[in-house]
Amino acid sequence: MLRLVLVLLPWIAVGCTLVEDLDGYAGGPRDSGSADTQVPALDTAAFDTAVADTSVVDSAETPDTSVTVDTKPDTQPTDVATDVTVDTAPPPYRHTVTIDGTNDFNATAEKLTTTTAGFDTYVSWDDNALYFGYVGSDLGAGATANKWVLVYVDVDPGTANGATKTEAYGTQQHTLPSGFAADVYFALKTDESFQQLKKYSAGTWTTVATSGVTFKRTASSNFVEIRIPFSALTATPSRLGVLGFMLNEETTGPWTWAGTWNGSFIDGNSPIATPKAIGNWLQVDLSSAASPSAAANKKP
């Protein structure tokens, strides 16, 4: 009996083949000639416990500040890599007016209402000159040799340099407003029969050459425009004060009207003994982008 057992054991070893355990089953060798009927054990481990992304910024991370933020509006079809300069302030106001008798002032930016209905002034400037325009019936059919357009200029407003009163015309004179002391004025008879440029010094108004001052009147449109070059002033300005008005020097009907800025004074006679006070003047700041009609330019 013992001999039989010894014979059977070698037969079992020869008839079986060891196959590598690839499926995790730890049951030892299996028959290579039959299907693997063993079922791998299920994964019973807990679900993935990795922390979900909560969009919270990692406070430990230092923000990248090495790149300059592009704050300039993109003016190219595609963004320019070097477009990182912040836009600067707008350029100073400039508008050149052609002195040809046609009103090409900007009606929105350069028109100033006056003390008289139906009369308006226009003011502009460029790098070289001041432009002053007037519209009103006394520049058309009502023009005479006794009616004047007067434009006064202060080359250094806010200082005491200059005249505090206008020059007397006929029986009339005017007190100039606070902050305005006149250095130069241009006078033109509405019928164009006379013009003059005067400068103030040491208490006296002196006639000087018109120094390039030009004008053009168009009677059919009741319009006149005047160009006063900065070279005609006593100094090259960085800021000016300007005011205008019209005056009738007839002794039988002296009158002042059409003052720059509505409300500057009440139209009427302005006798030398009790001169009318002019209330406002226009600031011309050659470094400012503000248009002439901007409320901030009404002084004081």
Backbone bond lengths (Angstrom), bond angles and torsions (degrees), N, CA, C in turn:
res aa  C-N    CA-C-N  psi(-1)  N-CA   C-N-CA  omega(-1)  CA-C   N-CA-C  phi
1 M - - - 1.455 - - 1.509 112.11 -
2 L 1.184 114.91 -40.84 1.484 120.80 177.59 1.503 110.62 -62.10
3 R 1.279 119.30 -36.52 1.456 123.81 -179.21 1.524 110.96 -65.85
4 L 1.275 118.86 -32.46 1.466 121.88 -179.77 1.525 112.08 -67.66
5 V 1.236 119.28 -40.50 1.471 123.98 178.85 1.502 110.74 -61.23
6 L 1.280 117.63 -43.03 1.446 121.70 -177.98 1.504 111.06 -63.76
7 V 1.303 117.21 -28.29 1.456 120.15 -179.47 1.505 111.50 -79.58
8 L 1.287 119.58 -37.11 1.462 123.70 -177.17 1.536 112.82 -70.12
9 L 1.275 118.93 -37.23 1.472 121.45 -176.06 1.515 112.28 -61.07
10 P 1.302 122.60 -43.82 1.471 121.82 177.02 1.508 111.30 -62.52
11 W 1.308 117.99 -32.63 1.461 120.18 179.85 1.507 111.45 -65.80
12 I 1.272 117.35 -37.61 1.478 121.72 179.09 1.523 111.11 -66.67
13 A 1.337 115.54 -41.55 1.453 119.62 -179.31 1.499 112.02 -66.64
14 V 1.378 116.00 -35.37 1.452 119.15 -178.26 1.506 110.84 -75.29
15 G 1.310 118.51 -34.26 1.474 120.96 -176.68 1.504 115.35 -81.62
16 C 1.270 120.34 -0.39 1.502 123.62 -179.65 1.515 110.14 -116.57
17 T 1.299 114.74 146.64 1.477 120.52 177.38 1.522 108.72 -120.26
18 L 1.304 118.65 132.00 1.470 122.24 178.02 1.528 109.48 -77.95
19 V 1.277 115.11 125.07 1.476 120.77 178.99 1.521 109.48 -113.39
20 E 1.347 116.20 136.43 1.484 120.39 -177.25 1.526 110.22 -62.02
21 D 1.268 116.54 137.00 1.469 122.34 -178.96 1.526 108.91 -79.12
22 L 1.354 113.91 100.19 1.467 118.25 -176.73 1.509 112.99 -100.70
23 D 1.294 116.82 -12.43 1.458 116.82 -173.96 1.510 113.22 -105.98
24 G 1.300 115.68 12.57 1.463 118.24 177.79 1.520 113.64 83.48
25 Y 1.321 115.95 -0.83 1.480 118.57 179.86 1.513 109.01 -79.88
26 A 1.308 116.88 127.99 1.462 121.46 -173.16 1.528 112.35 -100.22
27 G 1.322 117.74 25.74 1.468 120.43 -175.36 1.511 115.36 -85.80
28 G 1.317 119.74 8.48 1.458 121.87 178.20 1.501 112.32 87.34
29 P 1.327 118.63 -159.31 1.469 121.99 -175.76 1.510 111.78 -68.07
30 R 1.359 114.82 150.64 1.452 119.86 178.03 1.512 108.56 -129.86
31 D 1.297 115.84 162.11 1.456 122.09 -176.47 1.520 109.52 -71.64
32 S 1.340 118.66 120.12 1.468 121.94 -178.97 1.490 112.65 -70.49
33 G 1.280 118.55 -13.10 1.448 119.33 -177.84 1.501 113.50 -96.23
34 S 1.262 118.91 3.36 1.478 121.04 -179.73 1.522 110.37 -130.00
35 A 1.330 114.44 158.56 1.479 118.95 -177.87 1.507 111.03 -67.68
36 D 1.341 112.84 149.97 1.471 119.37 177.76 1.516 108.12 -79.96
37 T 1.283 115.27 111.90 1.476 119.80 -177.44 1.509 112.27 -98.81
38 Q 1.313 115.90 8.72 1.457 118.26 -178.61 1.536 110.00 -82.39
39 V 1.315 118.86 137.69 1.476 124.43 179.71 1.518 109.06 -101.95
40 P 1.304 117.03 122.71 1.483 117.94 178.87 1.527 110.16 -59.79
41 A 1.277 114.65 150.83 1.475 118.89 179.39 1.526 110.37 -69.01
42 L 1.358 117.05 140.56 1.474 121.88 178.70 1.517 110.68 -66.76
43 D 1.375 113.57 150.62 1.466 119.48 176.81 1.523 108.37 -77.68
44 T 1.266 116.05 106.14 1.481 119.55 -177.87 1.518 112.32 -99.94
45 A 1.322 115.68 10.87 1.475 117.90 -179.97 1.527 110.71 -69.80
46 A 1.303 118.07 157.31 1.476 122.75 179.43 1.524 109.82 -63.21
47 F 1.346 115.18 155.59 1.468 119.56 176.41 1.522 110.62 -56.68
48 D 1.356 114.45 163.30 1.469 120.89 -179.60 1.520 110.16 -56.13
49 T 1.278 116.24 122.58 1.476 119.43 -176.79 1.522 112.77 -101.11
50 A 1.359 117.67 16.32 1.481 119.28 176.68 1.521 109.37 -61.06
51 V 1.304 117.34 141.74 1.470 122.12 -176.71 1.527 109.95 -68.98
52 A 1.327 117.33 129.28 1.473 121.64 179.46 1.519 110.38 -68.74
53 D 1.324 116.13 152.51 1.462 121.73 177.92 1.526 109.11 -73.74
54 T 1.318 116.20 113.01 1.477 120.16 -178.25 1.511 112.42 -98.75
55 S 1.339 118.37 9.12 1.475 124.14 179.51 1.516 113.39 65.78
56 V 1.298 117.43 9.03 1.462 120.11 178.20 1.518 108.89 -74.84
57 V 1.357 116.04 129.58 1.459 120.15 -179.35 1.516 110.31 -66.91
58 D 1.299 114.39 134.11 1.456 119.17 177.65 1.522 108.58 -71.78
59 S 1.327 115.30 107.01 1.469 119.49 -175.22 1.510 112.86 -66.99
60 A 1.298 114.90 -14.52 1.462 117.19 -179.41 1.513 112.33 -80.70
61 E 1.346 115.50 -11.66 1.464 119.82 -177.49 1.519 110.69 -88.69
62 T 1.293 118.76 126.47 1.459 123.05 179.25 1.518 109.94 -78.66
63 P 1.365 118.39 124.74 1.478 119.98 179.85 1.517 111.28 -58.86
64 D 1.299 115.88 147.19 1.461 121.70 179.60 1.521 109.04 -82.00
65 T 1.322 116.97 110.28 1.470 121.33 -179.08 1.514 111.48 -108.29
66 S 1.297 116.88 14.87 1.465 119.66 -175.51 1.521 113.10 -78.23
67 V 1.345 117.15 -15.31 1.459 120.76 -178.18 1.521 109.98 -107.57
68 T 1.321 118.15 125.78 1.464 122.69 178.93 1.518 110.14 -73.28
69 V 1.320 116.05 131.92 1.459 120.33 -179.93 1.526 109.55 -71.28
70 D 1.303 117.74 134.10 1.465 123.32 179.90 1.527 108.66 -80.30
71 T 1.335 116.84 103.01 1.466 121.19 -178.46 1.516 112.73 -103.79
72 K 1.306 116.69 3.43 1.462 120.13 -179.09 1.521 110.25 -89.86
73 P 1.329 117.70 133.92 1.467 118.82 176.99 1.524 111.40 -56.03
74 D 1.305 116.91 137.51 1.456 121.60 -177.01 1.522 109.70 -76.33
75 T 1.304 116.96 116.56 1.464 120.99 -179.20 1.522 111.79 -104.24
76 Q 1.324 116.40 5.93 1.457 121.23 -179.90 1.529 109.89 -110.21
77 P 1.336 117.81 156.52 1.469 119.64 176.14 1.521 112.00 -56.37
78 T 1.327 116.43 -35.44 1.456 121.25 174.92 1.515 108.02 -126.46
79 D 1.310 115.14 153.24 1.461 119.60 -176.43 1.519 110.89 -63.65
80 V 1.308 116.26 133.32 1.457 121.74 178.75 1.518 108.41 -91.16
81 A 1.313 116.29 131.39 1.455 120.03 -174.32 1.517 112.78 -60.13
82 T 1.319 116.43 -31.19 1.466 120.19 -177.64 1.515 112.58 -91.54
83 D 1.327 117.75 6.82 1.461 122.01 -176.50 1.520 109.34 -81.41
84 V 1.326 115.68 77.08 1.456 119.83 -177.31 1.520 112.28 -126.77
85 T 1.318 118.35 -0.80 1.459 121.30 -179.34 1.518 110.26 -80.07
86 V 1.316 116.97 130.99 1.459 121.22 179.25 1.522 109.29 -71.74
87 D 1.329 116.82 137.49 1.465 120.68 179.68 1.526 110.67 -57.77
88 T 1.328 116.58 139.61 1.456 121.12 177.44 1.522 110.00 -88.72
89 A 1.325 116.54 177.61 1.464 121.31 -179.49 1.526 110.29 -63.97
90 P 1.341 116.98 154.50 1.465 119.31 178.96 1.520 110.97 -62.77
91 P 1.324 118.26 155.60 1.464 120.86 -177.20 1.524 111.36 -68.63
92 P 1.320 117.33 158.27 1.471 120.74 177.71 1.522 111.46 -58.77
93 Y 1.325 115.26 151.04 1.462 120.58 -178.02 1.522 110.72 -66.21
94 R 1.336 116.78 134.51 1.456 123.12 175.78 1.530 109.02 -148.92
95 H 1.322 116.24 138.06 1.467 121.28 171.96 1.521 108.20 -156.73
96 T 1.308 116.04 114.52 1.458 121.63 178.75 1.525 109.28 -86.46
97 V 1.314 115.88 130.90 1.460 122.34 179.95 1.526 108.79 -108.29
98 T 1.305 116.49 131.15 1.471 121.51 177.15 1.519 109.33 -81.94
99 I 1.322 116.29 125.16 1.469 120.70 -178.26 1.524 109.04 -84.32
100 D 1.323 115.12 87.52 1.462 120.67 -176.75 1.527 112.54 -135.10
101 G 1.334 117.27 6.54 1.453 120.70 179.35 1.512 114.38 86.69
102 T 1.324 117.07 -3.09 1.464 121.95 175.74 1.514 109.13 -101.48
103 N 1.310 116.51 131.13 1.462 120.20 -176.19 1.527 110.22 -77.77
104 D 1.333 116.06 97.44 1.457 119.87 176.24 1.530 111.29 -112.29
105 F 1.345 116.64 24.10 1.452 120.30 167.88 1.528 108.97 -66.54
106 N 1.300 116.20 157.01 1.462 120.99 176.75 1.529 108.85 -82.65
107 A 1.333 116.50 114.52 1.463 121.22 -173.98 1.519 112.99 -65.31
108 T 1.327 117.66 -23.28 1.462 120.62 179.58 1.518 111.75 -89.28
109 A 1.320 116.67 -46.06 1.465 120.89 -172.64 1.519 113.72 -88.82
110 E 1.350 118.55 -20.08 1.466 120.09 -168.83 1.527 114.33 -125.51
111 K 1.302 118.18 1.70 1.460 121.57 -178.71 1.527 110.40 -90.79
112 L 1.327 115.93 130.14 1.464 122.13 178.17 1.525 108.48 -120.98
113 T 1.315 116.96 124.76 1.464 119.78 176.57 1.518 109.58 -71.09
114 T 1.306 116.25 153.13 1.473 120.66 -176.72 1.523 110.87 -115.06
115 T 1.307 114.97 -176.08 1.468 121.33 179.84 1.522 112.45 -73.22
116 T 1.335 117.28 -6.82 1.467 121.22 -174.86 1.528 111.02 -124.46
117 A 1.327 116.44 128.93 1.462 120.30 177.08 1.527 110.41 -61.97
118 G 1.328 116.31 137.29 1.463 120.78 179.51 1.517 113.71 87.92
119 F 1.340 118.20 -2.89 1.467 122.85 177.88 1.526 108.41 -121.11
120 D 1.314 115.34 130.09 1.467 120.96 178.29 1.516 110.30 -133.56
121 T 1.307 115.32 150.26 1.466 120.15 172.69 1.522 108.98 -111.41
122 Y 1.330 114.58 157.14 1.461 121.91 176.58 1.520 107.84 -132.96
123 V 1.329 115.78 138.04 1.467 119.91 179.82 1.518 109.54 -136.01
124 S 1.337 115.24 138.53 1.458 121.96 173.93 1.523 108.22 -150.51
125 W 1.328 115.22 174.48 1.467 120.23 177.80 1.522 109.51 -160.12
126 D 1.330 114.19 160.46 1.464 121.20 170.23 1.521 107.29 -134.99
127 D 1.317 118.24 -158.70 1.464 120.28 -177.18 1.525 113.00 -71.77
128 N 1.330 117.31 -15.03 1.458 119.67 -171.09 1.518 115.93 -120.24
129 A 1.329 117.97 -16.46 1.458 118.22 -171.49 1.523 112.68 -156.78
130 L 1.327 113.44 161.35 1.459 123.31 171.78 1.526 107.95 -103.20
131 Y 1.330 117.66 137.92 1.468 122.63 179.23 1.529 108.40 -118.12
132 F 1.330 115.67 131.29 1.459 121.21 -177.14 1.522 108.55 -132.99
133 G 1.319 117.00 127.68 1.453 121.21 179.95 1.520 111.85 -125.02
134 Y 1.330 116.36 154.70 1.465 122.61 177.80 1.520 109.00 -136.24
135 V 1.321 115.49 141.21 1.456 122.39 171.37 1.515 108.37 -126.59
136 G 1.338 117.24 129.72 1.462 121.63 178.29 1.515 111.06 174.50
137 S 1.313 115.93 156.44 1.469 121.15 -173.59 1.522 113.34 -61.61
138 D 1.323 118.36 -27.59 1.464 120.40 -179.61 1.523 112.73 -75.25
139 L 1.318 116.76 -0.11 1.463 121.36 172.91 1.526 111.20 -101.04
140 G 1.327 115.52 -2.64 1.463 120.61 178.58 1.517 109.89 -114.70
141 A 1.336 116.98 -114.55 1.464 121.52 -178.25 1.518 112.45 -63.83
142 G 1.346 117.05 -25.49 1.473 119.90 -178.31 1.508 114.65 -88.65
143 A 1.325 118.47 6.10 1.465 121.10 -178.19 1.525 111.52 -68.83
144 T 1.360 116.45 136.68 1.473 122.11 176.79 1.516 109.20 -143.24
145 A 1.331 115.50 174.27 1.462 121.29 178.93 1.526 112.08 -78.85
146 N 1.345 118.03 -7.80 1.464 121.00 179.53 1.529 113.27 -98.50
147 K 1.321 116.58 -6.24 1.464 120.36 -177.90 1.531 109.87 -106.25
148 W 1.331 114.06 136.44 1.454 120.17 -173.39 1.535 111.75 -123.21
149 V 1.324 114.15 148.18 1.465 122.11 161.92 1.525 106.57 -103.11
150 L 1.325 116.65 126.40 1.459 121.72 -177.52 1.530 109.43 -123.77
151 V 1.332 115.65 128.18 1.470 121.92 178.83 1.523 108.14 -123.85
152 Y 1.342 115.73 115.06 1.465 121.83 179.57 1.525 110.38 -102.51
153 V 1.359 115.50 142.57 1.463 121.32 -177.38 1.529 109.51 -130.59
154 D 1.327 115.31 134.36 1.463 122.51 172.45 1.527 106.93 -110.94
155 V 1.334 117.78 116.90 1.465 120.27 -175.71 1.523 113.16 -80.87
156 D 1.324 117.98 -13.35 1.466 121.29 178.17 1.531 109.55 -141.83
157 P 1.330 117.62 66.88 1.462 120.49 -177.02 1.520 112.04 -57.63
158 G 1.333 113.69 147.62 1.458 119.51 -178.71 1.508 113.41 93.36
159 T 1.350 117.24 -9.37 1.465 120.62 176.91 1.526 109.10 -105.79
160 A 1.322 116.10 170.72 1.464 121.19 179.97 1.519 112.33 -88.10
161 N 1.324 117.62 0.71 1.464 120.41 -178.90 1.519 110.33 -73.52
162 G 1.337 116.61 124.25 1.456 120.61 177.75 1.516 113.05 118.77
163 A 1.319 114.97 178.98 1.467 121.51 -176.22 1.528 110.62 -84.14
164 T 1.299 116.36 144.14 1.466 121.97 177.04 1.524 111.89 -99.41
165 K 1.354 116.38 -4.46 1.464 122.03 175.17 1.514 109.44 -132.23
166 T 1.312 116.81 153.17 1.455 120.87 173.64 1.522 109.69 -71.79
167 E 1.325 116.49 164.34 1.461 119.07 172.72 1.528 108.54 -74.26
168 A 1.330 117.01 143.35 1.468 121.38 -179.07 1.521 110.45 -69.50
169 Y 1.338 115.45 134.41 1.470 122.67 173.63 1.516 107.29 -122.59
170 G 1.346 115.84 116.22 1.453 119.23 -174.71 1.517 109.02 62.26
171 T 1.323 116.70 -119.85 1.465 120.86 -178.78 1.531 112.02 -105.09
172 Q 1.353 115.67 12.17 1.472 118.06 -173.43 1.531 113.03 -116.27
173 Q 1.312 113.75 149.01 1.459 122.29 175.10 1.532 107.60 -152.84
174 H 1.342 117.13 163.36 1.462 120.50 -176.05 1.519 110.87 -139.83
175 T 1.326 115.65 148.43 1.461 121.18 173.90 1.522 108.48 -91.70
176 L 1.320 115.88 129.59 1.463 120.61 -176.83 1.533 110.94 -79.74
177 P 1.328 117.50 154.32 1.464 120.28 -173.47 1.521 114.31 -71.87
178 S 1.322 114.94 167.14 1.466 122.04 178.69 1.525 110.13 -60.89
179 G 1.334 115.79 136.02 1.461 121.42 179.17 1.514 114.25 84.06
180 F 1.323 117.21 -1.38 1.465 122.00 -177.07 1.522 108.86 -122.58
181 A 1.337 116.65 119.48 1.468 122.81 174.90 1.526 106.75 -128.92
182 A 1.324 116.84 113.19 1.467 121.92 -169.03 1.520 112.55 -71.89
183 D 1.333 115.03 137.95 1.463 122.19 175.99 1.525 111.99 -110.95
184 V 1.334 116.33 -29.56 1.456 122.07 -175.56 1.521 108.65 -144.47
185 Y 1.334 116.87 147.12 1.465 118.09 166.94 1.524 109.90 -145.28
186 F 1.333 114.37 151.67 1.456 121.81 176.78 1.522 107.85 -115.72
187 A 1.334 116.80 134.08 1.460 122.56 -178.49 1.523 109.38 -124.32
188 L 1.337 115.78 134.70 1.453 121.72 -179.63 1.525 109.64 -138.21
189 K 1.339 116.42 125.46 1.455 119.33 173.04 1.523 108.84 -69.90
190 T 1.329 115.97 139.51 1.463 118.82 -172.46 1.526 113.48 -64.57
191 D 1.332 117.37 -20.38 1.468 118.80 176.60 1.532 111.65 -92.29
192 E 1.341 116.89 7.42 1.467 124.97 178.04 1.526 113.90 67.61
193 S 1.328 117.64 17.45 1.465 120.24 -178.08 1.530 112.85 -78.22
194 F 1.348 116.79 -12.19 1.469 119.04 -178.81 1.524 109.06 -161.32
195 Q 1.323 113.82 146.41 1.471 120.52 173.80 1.511 108.72 -146.52
196 Q 1.339 116.53 155.96 1.460 120.10 176.01 1.525 110.58 -159.16
197 L 1.331 114.58 152.03 1.458 122.66 174.29 1.516 107.01 -118.78
198 K 1.340 117.07 129.35 1.456 120.58 -178.89 1.526 110.55 -128.00
199 K 1.338 113.41 147.21 1.461 120.01 177.01 1.524 109.61 -121.98
200 Y 1.342 114.53 149.40 1.469 120.73 -176.78 1.524 109.86 -103.36
201 S 1.321 116.23 133.59 1.456 121.50 175.88 1.520 109.56 -156.95
202 A 1.311 115.96 131.05 1.469 122.64 175.01 1.524 111.87 53.30
203 G 1.332 116.22 41.32 1.458 120.40 174.72 1.518 114.99 83.39
204 T 1.348 117.54 7.24 1.461 119.87 -175.61 1.530 111.13 -131.57
205 W 1.336 114.39 139.23 1.457 120.66 172.62 1.527 109.10 -91.88
206 T 1.328 116.68 125.80 1.460 121.94 -176.91 1.521 110.44 -122.24
207 T 1.333 115.92 131.68 1.463 120.44 178.03 1.522 109.66 -71.91
208 V 1.303 116.73 134.16 1.467 122.21 177.81 1.523 108.01 -127.68
209 A 1.315 115.09 168.47 1.465 119.26 176.49 1.528 109.24 -59.78
210 T 1.297 114.94 146.32 1.464 118.37 -177.84 1.530 112.79 -63.05
211 S 1.331 117.70 -13.47 1.469 123.02 168.89 1.520 114.24 50.20
212 G 1.299 116.54 44.26 1.457 119.33 176.24 1.511 115.48 91.01
213 V 1.343 117.71 1.48 1.460 119.97 176.06 1.532 108.16 -65.85
214 T 1.322 116.94 131.18 1.460 121.50 179.25 1.525 109.67 -130.00
215 F 1.323 115.85 155.72 1.463 120.60 178.03 1.519 109.30 -150.91
216 K 1.327 114.90 163.88 1.455 120.98 175.46 1.524 108.01 -151.50
217 R 1.336 115.47 126.92 1.460 121.31 178.31 1.522 109.78 -110.05
218 T 1.325 116.10 140.84 1.458 121.94 173.74 1.522 107.39 -122.74
219 A 1.337 115.95 101.23 1.464 121.22 -174.40 1.525 112.28 -60.89
220 S 1.330 116.92 -35.73 1.461 119.91 -176.33 1.526 113.13 -65.52
221 S 1.328 116.53 -23.88 1.465 120.38 178.29 1.529 112.54 -111.94
222 N 1.357 116.39 11.73 1.477 121.21 178.37 1.535 111.96 52.84
223 F 1.322 115.24 44.06 1.463 119.39 -170.80 1.516 111.69 -132.57
224 V 1.343 115.18 141.47 1.459 121.17 171.01 1.525 108.02 -138.55
225 E 1.320 116.77 143.60 1.467 121.24 175.23 1.520 109.18 -131.23
226 I 1.326 114.72 144.19 1.467 121.80 -172.34 1.525 108.83 -131.00
227 R 1.313 116.29 138.03 1.466 121.98 174.20 1.521 108.43 -115.71
228 I 1.331 116.27 121.89 1.463 121.82 177.27 1.527 107.06 -114.72
229 P 1.333 117.93 105.43 1.472 119.30 -179.24 1.525 111.12 -67.41
230 F 1.311 116.08 147.08 1.464 119.46 178.61 1.520 111.13 -62.47
231 S 1.319 117.05 -25.05 1.465 120.31 178.10 1.528 111.76 -65.21
232 A 1.342 117.50 -18.91 1.464 120.66 179.24 1.526 112.27 -84.01
233 L 1.324 116.77 -8.22 1.461 120.99 -179.86 1.524 110.24 -88.08
234 T 1.316 115.09 171.75 1.463 118.85 -177.01 1.521 112.41 -76.27
235 A 1.322 117.26 -12.96 1.459 120.58 179.73 1.527 108.58 -158.66
236 T 1.333 115.93 155.28 1.461 119.61 173.89 1.520 107.47 -74.32
237 P 1.306 118.56 117.33 1.457 120.33 -170.06 1.529 113.26 -87.93
238 S 1.321 114.72 158.12 1.460 121.27 165.61 1.526 108.89 -111.22
239 R 1.335 114.04 -19.07 1.460 121.20 178.42 1.517 108.18 -151.97
240 L 1.338 116.42 141.61 1.460 121.50 -178.53 1.518 110.15 -129.85
241 G 1.318 114.58 157.42 1.442 121.62 165.64 1.527 107.74 -113.86
242 V 1.334 117.24 136.95 1.468 121.05 -177.15 1.520 109.28 -136.42
243 L 1.311 116.90 140.40 1.462 121.59 169.63 1.527 109.11 -150.61
244 G 1.317 115.01 151.99 1.457 120.16 178.81 1.519 111.04 -138.64
245 F 1.315 116.12 158.43 1.462 122.32 174.00 1.522 107.98 -162.25
246 M 1.315 115.94 170.53 1.460 121.33 176.52 1.517 109.11 -116.78
247 L 1.314 115.50 150.88 1.463 120.74 -173.12 1.521 110.43 -142.51
248 N 1.323 116.31 137.77 1.469 122.79 172.11 1.521 107.12 -108.71
249 E 1.342 116.76 117.90 1.461 120.17 -175.76 1.531 113.48 -95.37
250 E 1.316 117.80 9.70 1.464 119.23 176.33 1.535 109.47 -61.30
251 T 1.318 116.44 134.40 1.468 119.83 -178.32 1.527 112.03 -69.31
252 T 1.341 116.66 -23.30 1.465 119.73 -179.32 1.534 112.56 -85.59
253 G 1.301 116.43 -12.18 1.468 118.81 -179.45 1.512 112.71 -155.80
254 P 1.342 118.16 53.06 1.458 119.95 -179.02 1.533 110.81 -62.37
255 W 1.313 115.63 139.17 1.455 118.48 -173.93 1.526 110.07 -159.10
256 T 1.313 115.76 146.21 1.466 122.15 174.12 1.524 108.15 -125.10
257 W 1.345 117.27 135.09 1.468 120.69 -178.06 1.537 110.23 -155.60
258 A 1.333 114.79 -179.88 1.472 122.65 176.24 1.526 112.69 55.24
259 G 1.331 116.04 42.44 1.464 119.55 176.20 1.524 112.04 -71.50
260 T 1.330 115.21 138.79 1.458 120.42 177.90 1.530 109.96 -59.07
261 W 1.299 114.93 131.29 1.458 127.01 -174.59 1.526 110.61 76.96
262 N 1.283 114.75 116.20 1.457 122.25 174.60 1.527 109.66 -57.72
263 G 1.338 116.46 132.11 1.456 121.19 -179.17 1.517 114.40 92.90
264 S 1.321 116.77 -1.37 1.459 119.73 -178.41 1.531 112.36 -65.77
265 F 1.320 116.49 -34.01 1.466 122.06 173.46 1.524 108.26 -162.13
266 I 1.323 116.39 172.49 1.465 122.21 175.59 1.524 107.63 -97.43
267 D 1.327 116.75 126.42 1.463 120.54 -178.94 1.532 111.05 -54.74
268 G 1.332 115.12 145.25 1.463 119.11 177.15 1.515 111.42 152.48
269 N 1.318 114.58 -173.28 1.457 120.94 179.35 1.531 109.88 -69.69
270 S 1.334 115.80 144.87 1.458 121.20 178.20 1.519 108.98 -131.45
271 P 1.343 116.92 78.61 1.474 120.21 -175.10 1.524 112.78 -64.86
272 I 1.318 115.70 150.21 1.465 121.38 -178.60 1.521 111.15 -57.96
273 A 1.314 116.69 -36.79 1.469 120.26 -177.98 1.526 112.09 -66.86
274 T 1.313 116.44 -34.52 1.469 121.45 179.26 1.532 108.91 -134.11
275 P 1.304 116.53 74.18 1.466 119.84 -172.63 1.531 112.64 -65.16
276 K 1.295 113.89 145.26 1.462 120.74 176.95 1.523 108.99 -71.06
277 A 1.331 116.23 136.80 1.464 120.53 178.04 1.530 109.65 -88.90
278 I 1.316 115.59 123.76 1.469 120.98 175.22 1.531 106.88 -84.20
279 G 1.319 116.02 128.58 1.459 119.00 -170.74 1.511 116.23 -88.15
280 N 1.337 118.43 -31.16 1.470 119.69 -170.96 1.517 113.17 -133.87
281 W 1.323 114.87 158.40 1.450 122.04 173.95 1.531 109.00 -141.79
282 L 1.313 115.25 163.49 1.460 121.63 -178.33 1.519 109.97 -99.72
283 Q 1.325 115.71 127.70 1.463 120.24 174.27 1.524 110.21 -85.82
284 V 1.338 115.81 130.75 1.465 122.41 173.43 1.524 106.81 -113.58
285 D 1.333 115.97 102.95 1.465 121.53 179.39 1.518 107.61 -103.14
286 L 1.310 116.53 108.33 1.463 120.99 -174.03 1.525 113.08 -71.69
287 S 1.335 117.43 -8.09 1.463 120.33 177.57 1.519 112.42 -101.46
288 S 1.322 117.18 -2.10 1.460 121.53 -174.77 1.524 112.33 -97.54
289 A 1.336 115.65 148.42 1.465 121.10 176.02 1.524 111.34 -86.81
290 A 1.335 117.72 -5.97 1.466 120.88 -177.48 1.520 111.06 -67.16
291 S 1.323 115.90 139.43 1.460 120.64 178.81 1.525 109.87 -72.83
292 P 1.323 118.51 160.16 1.471 120.87 -178.79 1.523 113.95 -55.24
293 S 1.332 117.98 -38.20 1.456 120.98 -176.16 1.517 113.89 -82.05
294 A 1.333 118.21 0.12 1.463 120.63 179.62 1.524 110.20 -57.77
295 A 1.327 115.71 138.79 1.468 120.42 -175.81 1.527 112.06 -57.72
296 A 1.338 116.87 -31.98 1.468 120.78 -178.90 1.521 112.35 -65.15
297 N 1.339 117.85 -18.30 1.466 120.59 -179.01 1.524 112.81 -86.08
298 K 1.324 116.71 -6.00 1.474 119.78 177.17 1.519 108.24 -83.51
299 K 1.311 115.94 115.10 1.465 121.68 -175.65 1.527 110.33 -118.98
300 P 1.338 120.21 157.37 1.478 123.96 -3.70 1.519 111.24 -78.18
